[in-house]
């Protein structure tokens, strides 16, 4: 059996955790575990992906992109 501990959290953080519950009886432990699983990336980006992201950022900085409104206008999306 796993041991449990008490921790201090501010009321506003407790309220945020409460708002993240999938159902009213879900424990804070389950909410925190779910958040931790989302925060940890078990497959970090490879060198090729990092290079691609750096190239994309340079293109954005150079103004080589189409805005969302231009794309929506082009394809008739409102």
Secondary structure, DSSP 8 states (H G I E B T S, - for coil): ----------HHHHHHHHHT-SSTT--HHHHHHHHHHHH--SS---HHHHHHHHHHHHHHHTT----HHHHHHHTT--
